[in-house]
Amino acid sequence: MTDQQELFTAGGAIEWRDGNTRRPNDRVHHHAPHVQNDRIARALSVRAEMYEPEAWDRPDLAPGQAKDLDEHRQLLRVAGTERFTEAFEHGNMSTLKSFPGDPSQQADVSGIKEMDRLRGLMRGPAPIIYIFAPPGAGKTNFALLLAQLWQERQPNDALLASNIKTLEETDEWVDDKGRVRDGWLGSYGELTEWLKQDGDVLAGNPRPKLFVWDEVSSAGSGVGEQGYTMRTKMGPLLFKIRKYGGSIIVIGHDPNSVAPLVRELGTIVKKIDVKEAQVFDSIKNGSARNPLGDPISGIPPTDLTYNDKEPTKWSWEDSRTGDGDTSEDFEDAMEAVAMYNIVTAREEPEKWDSERPVAWRKLAGATPWDHSTCKRRYDRYTDDGKYRDEVQQVAEVIA
């Protein structure tokens, strides 16, 4: 092997390790090859394999991956400094090349067909995208490609977060207590705290934020009790995201769990296969309706780095007990959004893809209440003006 080939291989190996090539890395941890001590290297590997941030007493304070623990980073810096110094002193060019990697060997997504259509999905002040498909169609890769295109258009202080623990490109942020947190958000309470950083859309000029919410069906499928939970809680979550000037990409298995606000505000995308997707105008009776143009084809892999074998998790509970419980806050948002749904379903049924006022029993499936309570609340809204402030606030936020 020539010296040039050796350098090329060393740089390419690091790009592969970091997930920057078309062939995924499912074999090597982040600390390879820079930790030479066998015991330390094995300890770091075991920690990476066994790490479960959800098992912490405060999961919201845990980074998504073991490699982002302060102690883990400190060990890597100590070991890496020793390895780099030794390589420099002995002129070991392949080892030195392995530290920065070789960006020229990263996957190239430039020049692909219909890139403008993909960018168009993320234009606007606060896009909401709902992506659905069966497993294996490349939903997560597509969502992260859209996130990558969103990042292109944002200022340097924009924040990307996700419940995908292994996503490398999420942004660190500082909470109200001055603690530096990573961009892995595994619960509604953490998401609410993150959203409140620098911005309320009604106050003007909020900080740009994008949350990629993967595999929501793991938190509530489209049918039964889980489907009911998802339909009633997804709406308040979207309301919160809009209230604080955020954007969201939601990934699910099917459109049955879609909340009414998704139909009203979101762009619906069905992944046909890994390379192809179709954009739709709306969802009706659990099916995507009215395709917008031809399918988008030639979809490339994202440059963002993640492990697609890692299952994602989500909790509607607030793990921050004693540090700012948001349960009451969530209940207020859920009531406001539910009342907004009732009013629009009865007075603007076209937002529900209906030609006539939506039946009370159907409304009960999109609110926390049964059909008779929905009717009583609407009567109080029309007769006494009750709940008008809440409905008006939702309308202003999502306008």
N, C-alpha and C positions, 0 to 999 in steps of 0.2 A: 504494500500500500504506500503510495507517495505521501509526502508531507501534506500536500494540498487536500488529498482525499481524506487523510486522517482528520484534518481540521474540519472539513465538510461533514464528516460523520459525527464528530463530537458536537458540533453546533446543531446538526439535525436531530441528534439523540435528545438534546435538551428540549427542542421544540416539540418532539414527540411526547416526551415525559410530561410537558405542560399542556398537552392536548391541542397544540397549534397546527397539527397536520391532519390529513384526511383519514389516516388510520388511527382509531382511538387507542388511548393508553388505558388498559385495565389490568396492568401487571406491576407497575413500578410506582412507589410513593415519591412524594415531592422532595424528600431529603436526599434521594440518590442523585448523583454518586459522590456528593460532597462531604458525607460523614464517613470517615475511615474507621473509627473505633467500632468494632463489631457489636459490642454490648450496647453502646448508645444507639447505633443504627437499628438494632433489633428492637430495642425499647421504643424508639420512635415509630417503627413499623407496627408494633403491637398496639400502641396507643392510637395510631391512625385507624387501625382495623376495628378496635373495640369502642371507639369514642361515640358516646350517645349524649348529645347536648340536652335532649328531652328529659334525661334522668337527673339533671341538675335541680337543686331546690329552686333556682331562679333561671329557667331556660332562656329568658329574655336577655340575660347578661352573658350567655355562652356564645362564642363564635360558632359558625356553622360547621367548621372543620377543625380537626386537631392541630393542623399545621398553623392555624391562626391564633392558637393559645400563646400568651406572652412567653411562658416557659419554653414552649416548642421553638419559637422564633429565636430566643436567646441561645438555645443549644445549637441551632443551625448557624447563627452568626459566629459563635465561638469556633465550631468545627470548620465552617467555611473559611474563616480568616486563616486558620492554620493550614488548610489545604491550599488556599490561594497563595499564601506566602511561600510555602514549600515549592509549588509549581513555578512561581516567579523566579525563585533563587536558582532552580535547576533548569530553567528554560523549557519547561514542559508545556508546549504550545497547545496541545489538544486539551489538556486540563483547563488551561486559561480560557480557551475558546468555549468550554462547556459552561462557564459562568454566565456570560451574556446571552448565549444561544446564537441563533442565526435567523433573524427575521425574514431573510430572503427565502427560507424554506417553509414559511407558514403557508397555510391554505390561502389561495387567491380567490377572492369573491368579486373582483373587478371585472367589468365587461360582460356581465351576464345579461341575458335577455330580460326585458320587462322589469329591470331594477327600479325604474321610475314608478311603476305601479306599486311595487313594494314600499317604496318611500312614501308614496301617496297615502298609504294606509295609516301612517304615523304622523301625517301633517295635522295641523290644527292645534289649538291651545291645550286640549286635554283629551286625547284619543282614548276610547274604550274599545278594546278588541276582544271578541269571544271566539276562540278556536276550538273546534271539536272534531273528533275522528276516533275510530277504534284504535287500540294500542298498536304501535308499530308503524304508524303513518308519518312520523316525524313532527308531531305537534310541538314538542318542547324545542327542538332545533329551530323550527319556524318562528316560534315565539321569541326566542333569543336572537334570531336574525333581525326581527322587527325591533327588538330592544337595541341592538347594535345600530340600526339605521336611525332610531330615535336619538341615540347618543351623539350622532354626527351633527345634529342640528341644535344641540343644547349648549349653554354656557358651561364653563368649567366647574361651577358649583352645583350643577345638577346632580341628583341622587338616584341611583338605581338600587333597588332592593328586591328580594325574592324569598319565597319559602323553599327554594332549591338550595340545599346546604352546600353543595359542591360548586356552585357558580362562583368563579374566581373574580369576576369584574364588578361585583357589588361594591358600593361606596361606603367607606366609614363615615360615621356621623357622631355628633356629640349630643348626649341627652341633657335634660334639664339640670342634672346633678354634676355635669362636667365630665361624665364618663365617655370614653371613646368606645363606640359600638360598631360592629361590622353590619353588613347589609343583609344578613340572614334574619328573616322575621317569620316566626313560626306560630304566631297567635294574633288574634284580633287586638288584644291589648298592646302588644308591641307595635303593630301596624299603626294604631291610632297615635301612639307617642311619636313615632317616626313622621307621620303625616303632619303633625303640629309644628314641626321644626320650620320656622321661617315662613309662615304663610297661612292666611285665610283668604280665599278667593274674593269674598265680599269686602275685605279690608284693602285689597289691591296688591298686585305684583307678587304673588307667592313664588317661592323657590320651586323650580321644575323638579318633579319627582315621577318616577315610573316604578310600579310594583308588578312583577311577573308572578302570577299566582298559578302554580302548576298542580295539575291533577286534583281539581276541586272535587271530583267524584269520590276521592278518598275521604273527604269531609262530609259528603252528602250526595248520594247518587240521585238520579232523576226520578225515582219512584219511592212510594211508601213514606215512612217517617223521615228517612234521610233526605228524600227529595223535598218534602215539606220544609225541613230545616234549612236546606240550601235556598229554596225560593224565598223564604221569609227573611233570611239573614244576609243574602247576597245584596239585596236592595239597599239596606242601611250601610253596608260596606261601600258600595258604589257612591252613595250619597256623601259619605265621609271623605272619600277620595276626591270627589268633585269639590266639596266644601273647602278643602285645603289645597286646591289647585293641582291635584295629582292626576296621573294617567295610570291605566291598568291594562294588562293583558291577562285574560282569564283562559285557562286551558281545562277542557273537560272531555268526557267521553261522548256525550250526546247532548242535544239541546233541551231535554226534558226538564233539567234542573234550572233553566234560565229564569231569572227574575224579570218582572215586567220592565224595570228600568233598563235592563240590558236591551230589550226589544226597542225601547224608546231612544236610547242614547248610543248603543253600541254598533260596531261593524261586525257582521257575522262571517266567519271564515270556516269552511269545511276543508280539511286536508283530505285530498283524494288518495294520494300516496306520498312517498318521500319527496318527490320532485314536483308535485302539482297540487294546487289549491284553487278553490272556487269561492268567490266573495258573493254574499247574498244580502238582500235588502232587509229581510225580516225573518222572524220565526213565528210559525202559527201551528197550533196543535202538535207541538213537538217536532216539527219538520221545518227545515230551512226553505224559504220561499223567495221567488223573484231574483234569479241570478243576475249579478251586475257584470256584464261583459263576458268574455271568454275566460276559461280557467287560466290562472297564472302558472306558467310552466318553467322548467329549468331552474327551480329553486335551489340555490347552493347551500352548503353547510355554513353555519354561523362561525365567526371568528371567536366568539365568546366561549370560554372553557368551562365544561361541567361534566359530571359523570352521569350518563343516562341510565346506568344500572342502579343508581341510588334512589330508593323510594322517598317521596316527599311526604311531609306530614303537615297538618294544620289543626289548630285548636281554636274554638270560639271562646274558650275560657281565658281569663286574664291571669297570667302567672305572676303579675307584679303586685300581689297583695302586700299592702303596707307601703307601696311606692307609687300609688296612684291608681286605684282600682277603677276600671272604666265600665263596670256593669251597669250603673245607673245611666251613664252617658250613652251606652249602647241601647238601652231600653228606650230612652228618649228618641234616638235616631230611628229605631225600628217603628215606634208609634207614628212618628211624623211621616216616614216613607209609606207605611201601610195606609194611612189616611190619604196621602197623595194618590196611591194606587186606587183606592176606592173612588175618589172624586173623578179621576181621569177615566176610570173604567165605566162610570155612569154618565159622565158629561162629554168625554172625548174618546169614545170607544175606538176610533180609528187608530189611536196609539196602541191599542191592543189587537190590531188587525181584525176588528169587528165592525159590522155595519150597524149594530144596535147595542144599547147598554148591556154590559156584561152581567150575566146572571150572578145572583148573590152566592150560590153554592160554589161557582167557579172562583169567585173572589176570595172565598174562605181559604182556598188552596194557596193564595199568594199573600195572606195576612196572618197574624197570630190569633185571629178570632174566628168563631164559627159564623155561619151565614146570617143568623139572626142578629148577632152583635154588629156585624158589618152594616146591616140595614139600620139598626138603631143609631149607630155612630153617624151614618150619612144623613139621617133625618135630623139629628142635632146640628150637623154642619149646615144644612140648608135652612132649618127653621130658626135656630138660635145663634148661628155664627160660631158655634163651638169648633175648635181645631183649625180655624181659618189661618191663624198665624203660622202654625206648623206647616200647613199645606203651602202657604205662600213662601215660606223659607225654602222648602224643597224646590219649588218652581224657580225661585231666583238662583239657587245654587246650580241647578242643572241646565239653566237657560243657555 
